[in-house]
Amino acid sequence: MLRFILNRLGQSVVLMLIVTMITFFLINLAPGGPTGAMRMEASPEERQAIIERLGLDQPVIVRYGQWLGDALQGDLGTSFNSSEPVIKRIFDRLPYTIELTVFTVIFSVTIGIIIGVISAIKRGRAQDHFINFSSVIGLSVPSFWLGLMFILLFSVELKWLPASGVGPRGEAFDLVTYLKHIIMPVIILSMTILPNIVRFTRSSMLEVISQNYIRTIRAKGAKEFIVLYIHALRNALIPVITVIGVLIPRLLSGAVITETIFGWTGIGSLIIEAANSRDYPLVMGITVVITLVVVLSNLVVDLVYSKVDPRVKNLA
């Protein structure tokens, strides 16, 4: 197991290096480049002074080497807009995105597995057709449109839920108010992964319950609940766990739209802010942190997978 973890960590380091290199070069070689962040009315002298201060007069490869050296020491640069350390701006927002992501994963996995099992058990019946139809609709409807419809219905018309914001924090924290603020973003963000979990759970469950050992267990007189949820579901969850790991990057990309629509002050809204203002150090810092989160989450999924599937555990 230790060798498996060290191997994955080594792959993660290489991946981080490749992602940062590609992002850095794309930012610096794109039309306009970092100099596009300067004011249009700036004089040639001011522009030259800014270029020298930011080191933009040096070759791109040299600048990347300097940035990488600083990043390895925990310094991701300084934001162009706020003149604050990039790492501070990111970690001010990151807890909100992690909070939203964790609740979304818990909600999506729990509901998705339950619905997927029901669909498999009721194969070919009205419940199965309804769940399959709903999954296709969930995959097809854009999250930004669905989010706006939720705001119009539950915030504007019914006035049940707040339209935006993260709710009061600190000493003024109130659980009911907090839940009212987070429920719509979680549901909308769940639409990016929930239909996939339902469909994969259904197909995996159908494959497992057709196996000979399931027929043997039933022939021995075991109760249907024991057959389905003790013997079949555990094996059916093996490919579903893998799918969850693959869907996490999609979840983080969906957070950009969801956080913008609901005014959720997380990494997603910070990405939009950094891109619109051409705050390139902030863009690089966000890229590093998101890549790190994805790598670590996939490592956790692999470890869980090795615990569930003895074959993978033996290989590890």
Secondary structure, DSSP 8 states (H G I E B T S, - for coil): -HHHHHHHHHHHHHHHHHHHHHHHHHHHHSTTGGGGGS-TT--HHHHHHHHHHHTTTS-HHHHHHHHHHHHHTT---B-TTT-SBHHHHHHHHHHHHHHHHHHHHHHHHHHHHHHHHHHHHTTTSHHHHHHHHHHHHHHHS-HHHHHHHHIIIIIIIS--S-SS-----GGG--HHHHHHHHHHHHHHHHTTTHHHHHHHHHHHHHHHHTSHHHHHHHHTT--HHHIIIIIIHHHHHHHHHHHHHHHHHHHHHHHHHHHHHTT--SHHHHHHHHHHTT-HHHHHHHHHHHHHHHHHHHHHHHHHHHHH-HHHHHH-
